[in-house]
Each structure stands twice: as C-alpha cells, then as structure tokens.
C-alpha cells in the first residue's frame, strides 16, 4: 500500500541520465508507443495521471526539497502526449512552488511534438519547459518502420525544428547496431541517413543542443528479444558498431560551422566512451574511433554494459 504522504511513482522509473539530480514527478505512466527494442511498456499500461494527483506530489516534494529543486523531470516515457493545457498548468504550478527551479523536462515522441502548435510549444517554453528528450533511433525510414517507431525521418526533422523554434532544447538519441549483424548495407544506410537527419536540423544560431548514441541492448520481454531468440535478429559486435558510428561522424557536415551540437556516446551501453562538439570535434572523434578499432582491448567488455 502506498502511503498518502509518499510521492507516487510507477516502477520501474525511466529517466534520461542527465536528469539524475532532478526531482522526478510521475505525470504519465508508460508510453503511447511500443517500439520493438523498448522496455517502457513491459510492465505498465499507458496512463495520464489526474492533474490534482500530480499537483499533490509537487506539493509533497515542495515540503521536503523546496530550495534544493533546480530541475524537474515529468515522467514517463512520453509525457509530451499530455494535453497542452494540463502540461502548461503543471509547468507553471511547479515554478510557483519551487523558487530555485530553472527548467522542466520531458521525454517526447516526434508525433506528439508535431501535434502541438507552434504557439502551444512557445507557451510551454515560456512557462519553463525548456528541454525535450526525443528518441530518434535512426534517420533511415526502412529501419524506423521495422522497429515500429511510428515516425519517419521527416517527422523527426519537423519535430526538431518545432522545438528549436519554440526555444525548447533538443536532446536526441540514436541507437548503434539497430539493424543487426550481417546487414552491412542497412548499417551503412542507418549511419548515413542518421547523419543527414542531424545535418538537416542544425539551427542557424549558436544555441546548445544535444545528439547522443546508445549501443543496442536487448532486454528480455521486448519484441526484439523474441526475434533474437527465434534467430531472426543477431546483435552486431563492438567492431561493427564502431564502424557504423565512424560512418555517421564522417557524414556530419553542418551548414552552420559555429553550431554547438554537444555529442555524446558515453552511456553505459557504449563500447567506447566519446564526447565532443559537432562538427568542431569531428576529426578528434574519428581519431578516437580509429584508435578503438585498432586497439580493441580498450573497448568496454560486454559484461560491463548496461541500460
């Protein structure tokens, strides 16, 4: 039984690594989509919590952490699906309660960003919703379709530009190895089309935005796990994943050479930790990848990898 004085959480909780010091507030449960690789819907039915229940949790958190809260992350897998008026009201309410609050963040699917008008996104931004984490996964439409992403490359481009226009920071994630082993043409297309996707959303100014790569891991219970057990999908090895990432970096070519795209591939799932700024650090990143390919002993062992 949940104590009425406890802040409510629907476990397991999913949040971006960069929100580790944020106050987590359960706005939605699960996700409206079910991608083949994802675990967010394995134990949860999708639900948008009543606004008064969420406000109650914000009040409880205020009593405990008031001055310490600088960031709030609205859980769960796709909180951007929340109706505009509800999301706006809760964002404003959070800023009323926490005097040191700097921003609110959410996970967002491209389709749900697109469904909100430019005016709505601008209002959310002005209220304090300042960052959206978007799972790109790939820029290759055939691969997006095969994993049931429910979004196209053009959707991802449109959603990214809408966020940037509203002054909401984009933090997007791609996944290495998504096409599986033995599919070199798919791997190449995944890398090139993903780079093209990123090239096409570069803003004209010097704002900071984020692109990161995870390396595919397949948790039990996912659709991809079942395909793996049936022999329909085989995971890429660390060398092929690095080669795929190398092709991606090679094809980055920004029109705005002053762009501030913070690049990270240093998640616990990655074989080789990388970080830099695209495309300023392009050669440095390629040098590091080449070193990893030539000295495989520096790569993270499989048993150290985790989601």
Secondary structure, 3 states (H helix, E strand, C coil): CCCCCCCCCCCCCCCCHHHCCCEEEECEECCCCCCCCCCCCCCCCCEECCHHHHHHHHHHHHHHHHHHCCEEEEECCCHHHCCHHHHHHHHHHHHHHCCCCCEEEEEECHHHHHHCCHHHHHHHHHHCEEEEEEEEECCCHHHHHHCCCCCCHHHHHHHHHHHHHCCCEEEEEEEECCCCCCCHHHHHHHHHHHHHHHHHCCCCCCCEEEEEEEECCCCCCCHHHHHHHCCCCCCCCHHHHHHHHHHHHHCCCCCCCCCEEEEECCCCCCCCCCEEEECCCHHHHHHHHHHHHHCHHHCCCHHHCCC
